[in-house]
Amino acid sequence: MNSNLKFSIVTPSYNEEKDIRETLEYFINLSYPNKEIIVVDDSTDRTPEIVKEFESQGVRLIRCK
């Protein structure tokens, strides 16, 4: 496999504060060496704040508002 290729995980979310942490931990622990994790969010709960906790681990948040 070409090591320059990036594997992108894009997940939509809407009011997932109860589940998003477990989902992101799963994605982070995948054994792909060159990956990006993007959460596209339109929540009204605490989901965006939880996602931001994972920014230092390479998770990117895109808000739809």
PATOR-437391 format. One record per residue: x, y, z of N, C-alpha, C in turn. Coordinates in steps of 0.02 Angstrom, whole numbers, plus 50000, padded with zeros to 5 digits. Layout:
XYZXYZXYZ
...
//
This chain:
500434994150000500005000050000500455006250000
500245011349965500605017649962500555021250029
501115022750060501105025850127500895033150125
500835036050065500615042950060499855043650060
499505038150053498785038350052498515039350123
497995043350128497675044550193496995041150193
496845037750247496195034550257495765039350297
495195041450267494755046350300494135042850327
493985044450389493375042050422492945048250434
492375048550402491915054150409491275051450440
491095054250497490485051850530490025057750545
489395057050526488905062250545488685061150617
488485066550649488225065750717487675070950730
487195068750769486655073150792486445070750861
486595074750911486415073150980486645066151001
487295065150994487605058651010488025058851073
487885063351119488315064151178488395057751218
487925053151214487975046851252488425041851217
488525042551152488885037451114489515039851079
489605046351069490145048751027490835047251055
490915047351119491565045851150491795038751132
491355033951141491525026951124491685026251050
491295029551008491405029250936492095032050918
492265037850945492915040850929493495036750956
493425033951013493945029651041494065023650995
493525020850969493585015250923493965017450860
493775022950831494105025450770494845026850783
494995029950838495695031650855496115025350861
495835020150888496205013950899496255009350839
495965011250782496045007250722496775007150702
496995001650672497705000850658497925003750592
497565008450564497795011950504498275017450524
498885017350497499385022250520499265029350498
498965030450441498885037150414498135038550404
497805040450458497075041450453496885048250479
496315050650456496015056650483495305054950503
495075058050557494395056850583494035063550583
493485063850547493095070050540492395068750565
492155072950610491465072550635491095078550608
490555077150570490125082450543489515082650589
489435088150624488955088350679488445094050673
487825092350691487285097250692486885096450757
487235095250811486915093650875486685099750914
486225098450960486005103551007486175101551079
486535096051086486745093751152487495095051160
487835091151201488545092151216489025088551168
488755085651115489175081951069489785085951045
489715092251023490305095850999490855096751053
490655097851114491145098551168491525092051179
491175086551174491505080051184491985078651126
491775080151065492205079151007492835083351014
492785089451036493365093851044493875091051093
493665086951139494135083651186494625079151148
494455077151088494865072551049495285076050996
495265082650993495645086350943496395084750946
496665084051005497385082651011497565075750984
497065071650972497185064950945497015064750870
496935070650840496835071050769496115071150745
495645071750790494935071950770494755079050752
494425079850695494225086450671493465087050673
493225092650698492505093950703492295099050651
491765097450614491455102150568490745103150591
490585109350609489905111050633489465113050574
488845110950574488365112650521487855117550547
488075123450565487605128550589487795135250562
//
